[in-house]
Amino acid sequence: MSREQLQTLTEPMYYLLLAMRKPRHGYDAMQYIEHVTKGRVHIGAGTMYALIARFEKEKILCQKAEEGRRKIYGLTPKGEKLLRDEISRLFRMLADAQAVAEEAEQDEN
């Protein structure tokens, strides 16, 4: 996966990285994401484990522990940077939207 492909994250990717700020297993991450988004975002098991595998391969996530059959994953330094970059990008987008809204409001007056 090239860096260009990760310039922007999909919603499931973003929320998975957000959930993995604290080491978790996949099912725990799924539940956490539903909790944080108040049910707005649901990531199915297939998508969740495909993303975990992809992120592990790209060294964005790594296995931190194992509890029975459950593998606990967490962010690597690369994953932390990717998440910080995405959060910054989202804040810039919101600031742009606010500026456009303010400009439109001024044009109306």
PDB file as gemmi writes it, atoms N, CA and C in Angstrom:
CRYST1    1.000    1.000    1.000  90.00  90.00  90.00 P 1                      
ATOM      1  N   MET A   1       0.858  -1.163   0.000  1.00  0.00           N  
ATOM      2  CA  MET A   1       0.000   0.000   0.000  1.00  0.00           C  
ATOM      3  C   MET A   1       0.903   1.223   0.000  1.00  0.00           C  
ATOM      4  N   SER A   2       0.794   2.037  -0.994  1.00  0.00           N  
ATOM      5  CA  SER A   2       1.657   3.200  -1.067  1.00  0.00           C  
ATOM      6  C   SER A   2       1.115   4.319  -0.193  1.00  0.00           C  
ATOM      7  N   ARG A   3       1.972   5.256   0.110  1.00  0.00           N  
ATOM      8  CA  ARG A   3       1.584   6.408   0.930  1.00  0.00           C  
ATOM      9  C   ARG A   3       0.444   7.168   0.272  1.00  0.00           C  
ATOM     10  N   GLU A   4       0.458   7.252  -1.053  1.00  0.00           N  
ATOM     11  CA  GLU A   4      -0.600   7.964  -1.760  1.00  0.00           C  
ATOM     12  C   GLU A   4      -1.972   7.367  -1.476  1.00  0.00           C  
ATOM     13  N   GLN A   5      -2.028   6.061  -1.332  1.00  0.00           N  
ATOM     14  CA  GLN A   5      -3.297   5.413  -1.059  1.00  0.00           C  
ATOM     15  C   GLN A   5      -3.810   5.761   0.330  1.00  0.00           C  
ATOM     16  N   LEU A   6      -2.926   6.194   1.211  1.00  0.00           N  
ATOM     17  CA  LEU A   6      -3.342   6.528   2.567  1.00  0.00           C  
ATOM     18  C   LEU A   6      -3.351   8.030   2.803  1.00  0.00           C  
ATOM     19  N   GLN A   7      -3.420   8.833   1.753  1.00  0.00           N  
ATOM     20  CA  GLN A   7      -3.521  10.274   1.927  1.00  0.00           C  
ATOM     21  C   GLN A   7      -4.812  10.626   2.659  1.00  0.00           C  
ATOM     22  N   THR A   8      -5.866   9.910   2.349  1.00  0.00           N  
ATOM     23  CA  THR A   8      -7.125  10.067   3.071  1.00  0.00           C  
ATOM     24  C   THR A   8      -7.600   8.671   3.439  1.00  0.00           C  
ATOM     25  N   LEU A   9      -8.163   8.571   4.615  1.00  0.00           N  
ATOM     26  CA  LEU A   9      -8.643   7.283   5.098  1.00  0.00           C  
ATOM     27  C   LEU A   9     -10.143   7.166   4.883  1.00  0.00           C  
ATOM     28  N   THR A  10     -10.604   5.957   4.654  1.00  0.00           N  
ATOM     29  CA  THR A  10     -12.043   5.729   4.633  1.00  0.00           C  
ATOM     30  C   THR A  10     -12.547   5.838   6.071  1.00  0.00           C  
ATOM     31  N   GLU A  11     -13.833   5.974   6.225  1.00  0.00           N  
ATOM     32  CA  GLU A  11     -14.413   6.061   7.562  1.00  0.00           C  
ATOM     33  C   GLU A  11     -14.075   4.830   8.410  1.00  0.00           C  
ATOM     34  N   PRO A  12     -14.225   3.600   7.883  1.00  0.00           N  
ATOM     35  CA  PRO A  12     -13.830   2.444   8.695  1.00  0.00           C  
ATOM     36  C   PRO A  12     -12.356   2.463   9.085  1.00  0.00           C  
ATOM     37  N   MET A  13     -11.470   2.863   8.170  1.00  0.00           N  
ATOM     38  CA  MET A  13     -10.042   2.938   8.481  1.00  0.00           C  
ATOM     39  C   MET A  13      -9.789   3.932   9.612  1.00  0.00           C  
ATOM     40  N   TYR A  14     -10.381   5.104   9.488  1.00  0.00           N  
ATOM     41  CA  TYR A  14     -10.198   6.151  10.490  1.00  0.00           C  
ATOM     42  C   TYR A  14     -10.650   5.674  11.867  1.00  0.00           C  
ATOM     43  N   TYR A  15     -11.855   5.118  11.936  1.00  0.00           N  
ATOM     44  CA  TYR A  15     -12.370   4.705  13.234  1.00  0.00           C  
ATOM     45  C   TYR A  15     -11.612   3.512  13.811  1.00  0.00           C  
ATOM     46  N   LEU A  16     -11.108   2.646  12.965  1.00  0.00           N  
ATOM     47  CA  LEU A  16     -10.290   1.546  13.470  1.00  0.00           C  
ATOM     48  C   LEU A  16      -9.015   2.087  14.104  1.00  0.00           C  
ATOM     49  N   LEU A  17      -8.343   3.016  13.430  1.00  0.00           N  
ATOM     50  CA  LEU A  17      -7.134   3.595  14.005  1.00  0.00           C  
ATOM     51  C   LEU A  17      -7.452   4.350  15.292  1.00  0.00           C  
ATOM     52  N   LEU A  18      -8.556   5.059  15.304  1.00  0.00           N  
ATOM     53  CA  LEU A  18      -8.967   5.773  16.508  1.00  0.00           C  
ATOM     54  C   LEU A  18      -9.195   4.794  17.657  1.00  0.00           C  
ATOM     55  N   ALA A  19      -9.857   3.695  17.363  1.00  0.00           N  
ATOM     56  CA  ALA A  19     -10.118   2.683  18.395  1.00  0.00           C  
ATOM     57  C   ALA A  19      -8.831   2.049  18.894  1.00  0.00           C  
ATOM     58  N   MET A  20      -7.859   1.889  18.006  1.00  0.00           N  
ATOM     59  CA  MET A  20      -6.626   1.193  18.367  1.00  0.00           C  
ATOM     60  C   MET A  20      -5.618   2.081  19.077  1.00  0.00           C  
ATOM     61  N   ARG A  21      -6.016   3.299  19.429  1.00  0.00           N  
ATOM     62  CA  ARG A  21      -5.141   4.121  20.275  1.00  0.00           C  
ATOM     63  C   ARG A  21      -4.909   3.398  21.593  1.00  0.00           C  
ATOM     64  N   LYS A  22      -5.890   2.617  21.979  1.00  0.00           N  
ATOM     65  CA  LYS A  22      -5.748   1.725  23.136  1.00  0.00           C  
ATOM     66  C   LYS A  22      -5.720   0.308  22.559  1.00  0.00           C  
ATOM     67  N   PRO A  23      -4.754  -0.514  22.921  1.00  0.00           N  
ATOM     68  CA  PRO A  23      -4.706  -1.870  22.361  1.00  0.00           C  
ATOM     69  C   PRO A  23      -6.011  -2.636  22.599  1.00  0.00           C  
ATOM     70  N   ARG A  24      -6.520  -3.264  21.542  1.00  0.00           N  
ATOM     71  CA  ARG A  24      -7.794  -3.986  21.587  1.00  0.00           C  
ATOM     72  C   ARG A  24      -7.755  -5.157  20.617  1.00  0.00           C  
ATOM     73  N   HIS A  25      -8.654  -6.096  20.824  1.00  0.00           N  
ATOM     74  CA  HIS A  25      -8.863  -7.132  19.825  1.00  0.00           C  
ATOM     75  C   HIS A  25      -9.962  -6.634  18.884  1.00  0.00           C  
ATOM     76  N   GLY A  26     -10.112  -7.297  17.759  1.00  0.00           N  
ATOM     77  CA  GLY A  26     -11.013  -6.833  16.714  1.00  0.00           C  
ATOM     78  C   GLY A  26     -12.450  -6.640  17.159  1.00  0.00           C  
ATOM     79  N   TYR A  27     -13.002  -7.595  17.883  1.00  0.00           N  
ATOM     80  CA  TYR A  27     -14.399  -7.482  18.312  1.00  0.00           C  
ATOM     81  C   TYR A  27     -14.570  -6.311  19.272  1.00  0.00           C  
ATOM     82  N   ASP A  28     -13.603  -6.115  20.165  1.00  0.00           N  
ATOM     83  CA  ASP A  28     -13.648  -4.980  21.087  1.00  0.00           C  
ATOM     84  C   ASP A  28     -13.617  -3.674  20.299  1.00  0.00           C  
ATOM     85  N   ALA A  29     -12.787  -3.606  19.267  1.00  0.00           N  
ATOM     86  CA  ALA A  29     -12.710  -2.409  18.430  1.00  0.00           C  
ATOM     87  C   ALA A  29     -14.051  -2.157  17.742  1.00  0.00           C  
ATOM     88  N   MET A  30     -14.686  -3.212  17.255  1.00  0.00           N  
ATOM     89  CA  MET A  30     -16.000  -3.053  16.605  1.00  0.00           C  
ATOM     90  C   MET A  30     -17.006  -2.453  17.581  1.00  0.00           C  
ATOM     91  N   GLN A  31     -17.038  -2.965  18.787  1.00  0.00           N  
ATOM     92  CA  GLN A  31     -17.966  -2.462  19.805  1.00  0.00           C  
ATOM     93  C   GLN A  31     -17.633  -1.023  20.190  1.00  0.00           C  
ATOM     94  N   TYR A  32     -16.357  -0.736  20.335  1.00  0.00           N  
ATOM     95  CA  TYR A  32     -15.931   0.607  20.706  1.00  0.00           C  
ATOM     96  C   TYR A  32     -16.350   1.621  19.637  1.00  0.00           C  
ATOM     97  N   ILE A  33     -16.152   1.274  18.386  1.00  0.00           N  
ATOM     98  CA  ILE A  33     -16.513   2.170  17.282  1.00  0.00           C  
ATOM     99  C   ILE A  33     -18.017   2.446  17.296  1.00  0.00           C  
ATOM    100  N   GLU A  34     -18.820   1.415  17.493  1.00  0.00           N  
ATOM    101  CA  GLU A  34     -20.269   1.625  17.560  1.00  0.00           C  
ATOM    102  C   GLU A  34     -20.632   2.520  18.736  1.00  0.00           C  
ATOM    103  N   HIS A  35     -19.951   2.333  19.865  1.00  0.00           N  
ATOM    104  CA  HIS A  35     -20.202   3.158  21.049  1.00  0.00           C  
ATOM    105  C   HIS A  35     -19.843   4.620  20.784  1.00  0.00           C  
ATOM    106  N   VAL A  36     -18.627   4.848  20.289  1.00  0.00           N  
ATOM    107  CA  VAL A  36     -18.144   6.212  20.048  1.00  0.00           C  
ATOM    108  C   VAL A  36     -19.028   6.950  19.046  1.00  0.00           C  
ATOM    109  N   THR A  37     -19.490   6.247  18.027  1.00  0.00           N  
ATOM    110  CA  THR A  37     -20.299   6.886  16.978  1.00  0.00           C  
ATOM    111  C   THR A  37     -21.794   6.788  17.270  1.00  0.00           C  
ATOM    112  N   LYS A  38     -22.135   6.290  18.446  1.00  0.00           N  
ATOM    113  CA  LYS A  38     -23.540   6.116  18.837  1.00  0.00           C  
ATOM    114  C   LYS A  38     -24.321   5.306  17.796  1.00  0.00           C  
ATOM    115  N   GLY A  39     -23.655   4.286  17.251  1.00  0.00           N  
ATOM    116  CA  GLY A  39     -24.282   3.379  16.303  1.00  0.00           C  
ATOM    117  C   GLY A  39     -24.276   3.850  14.861  1.00  0.00           C  
ATOM    118  N   ARG A  40     -23.766   5.051  14.603  1.00  0.00           N  
ATOM    119  CA  ARG A  40     -23.760   5.583  13.231  1.00  0.00           C  
ATOM    120  C   ARG A  40     -22.814   4.789  12.333  1.00  0.00           C  
ATOM    121  N   VAL A  41     -21.695   4.318  12.890  1.00  0.00           N  
ATOM    122  CA  VAL A  41     -20.724   3.566  12.100  1.00  0.00           C  
ATOM    123  C   VAL A  41     -20.681   2.136  12.614  1.00  0.00           C  
ATOM    124  N   HIS A  42     -20.954   1.214  11.723  1.00  0.00           N  
ATOM    125  CA  HIS A  42     -20.877  -0.213  12.042  1.00  0.00           C  
ATOM    126  C   HIS A  42     -19.878  -0.831  11.072  1.00  0.00           C  
ATOM    127  N   ILE A  43     -18.880  -1.490  11.621  1.00  0.00           N  
ATOM    128  CA  ILE A  43     -17.898  -2.177  10.782  1.00  0.00           C  
ATOM    129  C   ILE A  43     -18.092  -3.670  11.004  1.00  0.00           C  
ATOM    130  N   GLY A  44     -18.422  -4.367   9.951  1.00  0.00           N  
ATOM    131  CA  GLY A  44     -18.629  -5.803  10.037  1.00  0.00           C  
ATOM    132  C   GLY A  44     -17.321  -6.542  10.279  1.00  0.00           C  
ATOM    133  N   ALA A  45     -17.457  -7.772  10.718  1.00  0.00           N  
ATOM    134  CA  ALA A  45     -16.280  -8.585  11.051  1.00  0.00           C  
ATOM    135  C   ALA A  45     -15.347  -8.749   9.857  1.00  0.00           C  
ATOM    136  N   GLY A  46     -15.889  -9.007   8.688  1.00  0.00           N  
ATOM    137  CA  GLY A  46     -15.048  -9.197   7.505  1.00  0.00           C  
ATOM    138  C   GLY A  46     -14.220  -7.965   7.198  1.00  0.00           C  
ATOM    139  N   THR A  47     -14.856  -6.802   7.236  1.00  0.00           N  
ATOM    140  CA  THR A  47     -14.141  -5.545   6.989  1.00  0.00           C  
ATOM    141  C   THR A  47     -13.118  -5.295   8.078  1.00  0.00           C  
ATOM    142  N   MET A  48     -13.517  -5.523   9.324  1.00  0.00           N  
ATOM    143  CA  MET A  48     -12.618  -5.283  10.457  1.00  0.00           C  
ATOM    144  C   MET A  48     -11.340  -6.108  10.332  1.00  0.00           C  
ATOM    145  N   TYR A  49     -11.490  -7.391  10.123  1.00  0.00           N  
ATOM    146  CA  TYR A  49     -10.303  -8.256  10.105  1.00  0.00           C  
ATOM    147  C   TYR A  49      -9.487  -8.074   8.829  1.00  0.00           C  
ATOM    148  N   ALA A  50     -10.131  -7.675   7.731  1.00  0.00           N  
ATOM    149  CA  ALA A  50      -9.377  -7.355   6.512  1.00  0.00           C  
ATOM    150  C   ALA A  50      -8.536  -6.097   6.734  1.00  0.00           C  
ATOM    151  N   LEU A  51      -9.112  -5.096   7.397  1.00  0.00           N  
ATOM    152  CA  LEU A  51      -8.358  -3.875   7.688  1.00  0.00           C  
ATOM    153  C   LEU A  51      -7.213  -4.145   8.662  1.00  0.00           C  
ATOM    154  N   ILE A  52      -7.490  -4.944   9.683  1.00  0.00           N  
ATOM    155  CA  ILE A  52      -6.428  -5.275  10.638  1.00  0.00           C  
ATOM    156  C   ILE A  52      -5.274  -5.962   9.913  1.00  0.00           C  
ATOM    157  N   ALA A  53      -5.591  -6.928   9.051  1.00  0.00           N  
ATOM    158  CA  ALA A  53      -4.541  -7.635   8.309  1.00  0.00           C  
ATOM    159  C   ALA A  53      -3.769  -6.670   7.415  1.00  0.00           C  
ATOM    160  N   ARG A  54      -4.477  -5.796   6.735  1.00  0.00           N  
ATOM    161  CA  ARG A  54      -3.840  -4.828   5.840  1.00  0.00           C  
ATOM    162  C   ARG A  54      -2.942  -3.878   6.632  1.00  0.00           C  
ATOM    163  N   PHE A  55      -3.456  -3.366   7.745  1.00  0.00           N  
ATOM    164  CA  PHE A  55      -2.684  -2.437   8.564  1.00  0.00           C  
ATOM    165  C   PHE A  55      -1.498  -3.119   9.242  1.00  0.00           C  
ATOM    166  N   GLU A  56      -1.667  -4.375   9.586  1.00  0.00           N  
ATOM    167  CA  GLU A  56      -0.542  -5.102  10.186  1.00  0.00           C  
ATOM    168  C   GLU A  56       0.555  -5.308   9.133  1.00  0.00           C  
ATOM    169  N   LYS A  57       0.164  -5.661   7.930  1.00  0.00           N  
ATOM    170  CA  LYS A  57       1.118  -5.862   6.839  1.00  0.00           C  
ATOM    171  C   LYS A  57       1.888  -4.573   6.546  1.00  0.00           C  
ATOM    172  N   GLU A  58       1.206  -3.443   6.648  1.00  0.00           N  
ATOM    173  CA  GLU A  58       1.823  -2.148   6.363  1.00  0.00           C  
ATOM    174  C   GLU A  58       2.485  -1.523   7.590  1.00  0.00           C  
ATOM    175  N   LYS A  59       2.507  -2.280   8.696  1.00  0.00           N  
ATOM    176  CA  LYS A  59       3.140  -1.832   9.935  1.00  0.00           C  
ATOM    177  C   LYS A  59       2.485  -0.573  10.514  1.00  0.00           C  
ATOM    178  N   ILE A  60       1.179  -0.504  10.363  1.00  0.00           N  
ATOM    179  CA  ILE A  60       0.374   0.563  10.939  1.00  0.00           C  
ATOM    180  C   ILE A  60      -0.184   0.090  12.280  1.00  0.00           C  
ATOM    181  N   LEU A  61      -0.491  -1.190  12.346  1.00  0.00           N  
ATOM    182  CA  LEU A  61      -0.881  -1.867  13.582  1.00  0.00           C  
ATOM    183  C   LEU A  61       0.105  -2.999  13.823  1.00  0.00           C  
ATOM    184  N   CYS A  62       0.238  -3.364  15.089  1.00  0.00           N  
ATOM    185  CA  CYS A  62       1.024  -4.558  15.398  1.00  0.00           C  
ATOM    186  C   CYS A  62       0.357  -5.299  16.547  1.00  0.00           C  
ATOM    187  N   GLN A  63       0.610  -6.583  16.605  1.00  0.00           N  
ATOM    188  CA  GLN A  63       0.058  -7.387  17.682  1.00  0.00           C  
ATOM    189  C   GLN A  63       0.819  -7.061  18.958  1.00  0.00           C  
ATOM    190  N   LYS A  64       0.075  -6.736  20.012  1.00  0.00           N  
ATOM    191  CA  LYS A  64       0.675  -6.364  21.298  1.00  0.00           C  
ATOM    192  C   LYS A  64       0.624  -7.507  22.300  1.00  0.00           C  
ATOM    193  N   ALA A  65      -0.404  -8.361  22.175  1.00  0.00           N  
ATOM    194  CA  ALA A  65      -0.578  -9.452  23.144  1.00  0.00           C  
ATOM    195  C   ALA A  65      -1.537 -10.468  22.542  1.00  0.00           C  
ATOM    196  N   GLU A  66      -1.732 -11.546  23.259  1.00  0.00           N  
ATOM    197  CA  GLU A  66      -2.677 -12.586  22.861  1.00  0.00           C  
ATOM    198  C   GLU A  66      -3.382 -13.071  24.122  1.00  0.00           C  
ATOM    199  N   GLU A  67      -4.700 -13.088  24.082  1.00  0.00           N  
ATOM    200  CA  GLU A  67      -5.513 -13.576  25.196  1.00  0.00           C  
ATOM    201  C   GLU A  67      -6.323 -14.752  24.678  1.00  0.00           C  
ATOM    202  N   GLY A  68      -5.855 -15.935  24.908  1.00  0.00           N  
ATOM    203  CA  GLY A  68      -6.509 -17.110  24.340  1.00  0.00           C  
ATOM    204  C   GLY A  68      -6.396 -17.041  22.834  1.00  0.00           C  
ATOM    205  N   ARG A  69      -7.548 -17.056  22.168  1.00  0.00           N  
ATOM    206  CA  ARG A  69      -7.561 -16.970  20.702  1.00  0.00           C  
ATOM    207  C   ARG A  69      -7.588 -15.531  20.208  1.00  0.00           C  
ATOM    208  N   ARG A  70      -7.775 -14.591  21.119  1.00  0.00           N  
ATOM    209  CA  ARG A  70      -7.873 -13.181  20.734  1.00  0.00           C  
ATOM    210  C   ARG A  70      -6.491 -12.546  20.629  1.00  0.00           C  
ATOM    211  N   LYS A  71      -6.273 -11.878  19.507  1.00  0.00           N  
ATOM    212  CA  LYS A  71      -5.035 -11.127  19.315  1.00  0.00           C  
ATOM    213  C   LYS A  71      -5.335  -9.655  19.601  1.00  0.00           C  
ATOM    214  N   ILE A  72      -4.503  -9.068  20.422  1.00  0.00           N  
ATOM    215  CA  ILE A  72      -4.652  -7.666  20.797  1.00  0.00           C  
ATOM    216  C   ILE A  72      -3.707  -6.846  19.922  1.00  0.00           C  
ATOM    217  N   TYR A  73      -4.259  -5.833  19.254  1.00  0.00           N  
ATOM    218  CA  TYR A  73      -3.488  -4.985  18.355  1.00  0.00           C  
ATOM    219  C   TYR A  73      -3.446  -3.562  18.876  1.00  0.00           C  
ATOM    220  N   GLY A  74      -2.416  -2.859  18.501  1.00  0.00           N  
ATOM    221  CA  GLY A  74      -2.283  -1.447  18.833  1.00  0.00           C  
ATOM    222  C   GLY A  74      -1.561  -0.729  17.716  1.00  0.00           C  
ATOM    223  N   LEU A  75      -1.575   0.584  17.796  1.00  0.00           N  
ATOM    224  CA  LEU A  75      -0.919   1.402  16.787  1.00  0.00           C  
ATOM    225  C   LEU A  75       0.597   1.310  16.913  1.00  0.00           C  
ATOM    226  N   THR A  76       1.260   1.298  15.799  1.00  0.00           N  
ATOM    227  CA  THR A  76       2.705   1.447  15.748  1.00  0.00           C  
ATOM    228  C   THR A  76       2.988   2.958  15.669  1.00  0.00           C  
ATOM    229  N   PRO A  77       4.236   3.368  15.777  1.00  0.00           N  
ATOM    230  CA  PRO A  77       4.537   4.795  15.556  1.00  0.00           C  
ATOM    231  C   PRO A  77       4.045   5.284  14.184  1.00  0.00           C  
ATOM    232  N   LYS A  78       4.168   4.441  13.172  1.00  0.00           N  
ATOM    233  CA  LYS A  78       3.671   4.804  11.838  1.00  0.00           C  
ATOM    234  C   LYS A  78       2.153   4.993  11.880  1.00  0.00           C  
ATOM    235  N   GLY A  79       1.442   4.126  12.594  1.00  0.00           N  
ATOM    236  CA  GLY A  79      -0.004   4.241  12.723  1.00  0.00           C  
ATOM    237  C   GLY A  79      -0.416   5.479  13.493  1.00  0.00           C  
ATOM    238  N   GLU A  80       0.336   5.794  14.549  1.00  0.00           N  
ATOM    239  CA  GLU A  80       0.043   7.011  15.322  1.00  0.00           C  
ATOM    240  C   GLU A  80       0.192   8.249  14.454  1.00  0.00           C  
ATOM    241  N   LYS A  81       1.249   8.285  13.649  1.00  0.00           N  
ATOM    242  CA  LYS A  81       1.468   9.424  12.757  1.00  0.00           C  
ATOM    243  C   LYS A  81       0.354   9.515  11.713  1.00  0.00           C  
ATOM    244  N   LEU A  82      -0.018   8.387  11.148  1.00  0.00           N  
ATOM    245  CA  LEU A  82      -1.085   8.371  10.155  1.00  0.00           C  
ATOM    246  C   LEU A  82      -2.383   8.911  10.755  1.00  0.00           C  
ATOM    247  N   LEU A  83      -2.710   8.498  11.966  1.00  0.00           N  
ATOM    248  CA  LEU A  83      -3.924   8.976  12.624  1.00  0.00           C  
ATOM    249  C   LEU A  83      -3.824  10.474  12.909  1.00  0.00           C  
ATOM    250  N   ARG A  84      -2.701  10.938  13.434  1.00  0.00           N  
ATOM    251  CA  ARG A  84      -2.525  12.381  13.697  1.00  0.00           C  
ATOM    252  C   ARG A  84      -2.661  13.187  12.409  1.00  0.00           C  
ATOM    253  N   ASP A  85      -2.059  12.695  11.332  1.00  0.00           N  
ATOM    254  CA  ASP A  85      -2.148  13.392  10.042  1.00  0.00           C  
ATOM    255  C   ASP A  85      -3.589  13.465   9.564  1.00  0.00           C  
ATOM    256  N   GLU A  86      -4.331  12.372   9.733  1.00  0.00           N  
ATOM    257  CA  GLU A  86      -5.735  12.355   9.295  1.00  0.00           C  
ATOM    258  C   GLU A  86      -6.571  13.305  10.141  1.00  0.00           C  
ATOM    259  N   ILE A  87      -6.346  13.342  11.440  1.00  0.00           N  
ATOM    260  CA  ILE A  87      -7.082  14.266  12.304  1.00  0.00           C  
ATOM    261  C   ILE A  87      -6.786  15.709  11.893  1.00  0.00           C  
ATOM    262  N   SER A  88      -5.531  16.020  11.604  1.00  0.00           N  
ATOM    263  CA  SER A  88      -5.166  17.365  11.141  1.00  0.00           C  
ATOM    264  C   SER A  88      -5.861  17.701   9.829  1.00  0.00           C  
ATOM    265  N   ARG A  89      -5.890  16.734   8.918  1.00  0.00           N  
ATOM    266  CA  ARG A  89      -6.550  16.944   7.627  1.00  0.00           C  
ATOM    267  C   ARG A  89      -8.038  17.241   7.825  1.00  0.00           C  
ATOM    268  N   LEU A  90      -8.678  16.490   8.724  1.00  0.00           N  
ATOM    269  CA  LEU A  90     -10.105  16.699   8.983  1.00  0.00           C  
ATOM    270  C   LEU A  90     -10.359  18.076   9.603  1.00  0.00           C  
ATOM    271  N   PHE A  91      -9.489  18.510  10.518  1.00  0.00           N  
ATOM    272  CA  PHE A  91      -9.634  19.847  11.094  1.00  0.00           C  
ATOM    273  C   PHE A  91      -9.476  20.930  10.026  1.00  0.00           C  
ATOM    274  N   ARG A  92      -8.518  20.741   9.105  1.00  0.00           N  
ATOM    275  CA  ARG A  92      -8.346  21.712   8.016  1.00  0.00           C  
ATOM    276  C   ARG A  92      -9.588  21.767   7.142  1.00  0.00           C  
ATOM    277  N   MET A  93     -10.188  20.624   6.876  1.00  0.00           N  
ATOM    278  CA  MET A  93     -11.406  20.585   6.062  1.00  0.00           C  
ATOM    279  C   MET A  93     -12.543  21.322   6.768  1.00  0.00           C  
ATOM    280  N   LEU A  94     -12.671  21.116   8.071  1.00  0.00           N  
ATOM    281  CA  LEU A  94     -13.709  21.822   8.832  1.00  0.00           C  
ATOM    282  C   LEU A  94     -13.464  23.325   8.832  1.00  0.00           C  
ATOM    283  N   ALA A  95     -12.210  23.739   8.973  1.00  0.00           N  
ATOM    284  CA  ALA A  95     -11.882  25.164   8.944  1.00  0.00           C  
ATOM    285  C   ALA A  95     -12.224  25.760   7.582  1.00  0.00           C  
ATOM    286  N   ASP A  96     -11.945  25.026   6.512  1.00  0.00           N  
ATOM    287  CA  ASP A  96     -12.298  25.494   5.168  1.00  0.00           C  
ATOM    288  C   ASP A  96     -13.809  25.643   5.027  1.00  0.00           C  
ATOM    289  N   ALA A  97     -14.546  24.669   5.529  1.00  0.00           N  
ATOM    290  CA  ALA A  97     -16.011  24.722   5.455  1.00  0.00           C  
ATOM    291  C   ALA A  97     -16.547  25.911   6.246  1.00  0.00           C  
ATOM    292  N   GLN A  98     -15.949  26.166   7.414  1.00  0.00           N  
ATOM    293  CA  GLN A  98     -16.367  27.306   8.227  1.00  0.00           C  
ATOM    294  C   GLN A  98     -16.103  28.619   7.499  1.00  0.00           C  
ATOM    295  N   ALA A  99     -14.942  28.717   6.861  1.00  0.00           N  
ATOM    296  CA  ALA A  99     -14.602  29.935   6.119  1.00  0.00           C  
ATOM    297  C   ALA A  99     -15.581  30.163   4.975  1.00  0.00           C  
ATOM    298  N   VAL A 100     -15.929  29.104   4.267  1.00  0.00           N  
ATOM    299  CA  VAL A 100     -16.876  29.219   3.157  1.00  0.00           C  
ATOM    300  C   VAL A 100     -18.256  29.625   3.687  1.00  0.00           C  
ATOM    301  N   ALA A 101     -18.680  29.045   4.788  1.00  0.00           N  
ATOM    302  CA  ALA A 101     -19.982  29.380   5.379  1.00  0.00           C  
ATOM    303  C   ALA A 101     -20.008  30.843   5.813  1.00  0.00           C  
ATOM    304  N   GLU A 102     -18.920  31.309   6.422  1.00  0.00           N  
ATOM    305  CA  GLU A 102     -18.847  32.708   6.852  1.00  0.00           C  
ATOM    306  C   GLU A 102     -18.858  33.642   5.652  1.00  0.00           C  
ATOM    307  N   GLU A 103     -18.147  33.257   4.595  1.00  0.00           N  
ATOM    308  CA  GLU A 103     -18.123  34.065   3.371  1.00  0.00           C  
ATOM    309  C   GLU A 103     -19.518  34.140   2.758  1.00  0.00           C  
ATOM    310  N   ALA A 104     -20.216  33.019   2.722  1.00  0.00           N  
ATOM    311  CA  ALA A 104     -21.568  32.989   2.168  1.00  0.00           C  
ATOM    312  C   ALA A 104     -22.498  33.848   3.002  1.00  0.00           C  
ATOM    313  N   GLU A 105     -22.329  33.812   4.312  1.00  0.00           N  
ATOM    314  CA  GLU A 105     -23.171  34.609   5.210  1.00  0.00           C  
ATOM    315  C   GLU A 105     -22.933  36.107   4.965  1.00  0.00           C  
ATOM    316  N   GLN A 106     -21.665  36.487   4.760  1.00  0.00           N  
ATOM    317  CA  GLN A 106     -21.331  37.887   4.491  1.00  0.00           C  
ATOM    318  C   GLN A 106     -21.914  38.322   3.149  1.00  0.00           C  
ATOM    319  N   ASP A 107     -21.882  37.442   2.160  1.00  0.00           N  
ATOM    320  CA  ASP A 107     -22.437  37.763   0.834  1.00  0.00           C  
ATOM    321  C   ASP A 107     -23.939  37.968   0.899  1.00  0.00           C  
ATOM    322  N   GLU A 108     -24.597  37.270   1.823  1.00  0.00           N  
ATOM    323  CA  GLU A 108     -26.055  37.401   1.958  1.00  0.00           C  
ATOM    324  C   GLU A 108     -26.430  38.725   2.617  1.00  0.00           C  
ATOM    325  N   ASN A 109     -25.529  39.272   3.395  1.00  0.00           N  
ATOM    326  CA  ASN A 109     -25.846  40.532   4.122  1.00  0.00           C  
ATOM    327  C   ASN A 109     -25.470  41.738   3.350  1.00  0.00           C  
TER     328      ASN A 109                                                      
END                                                                             
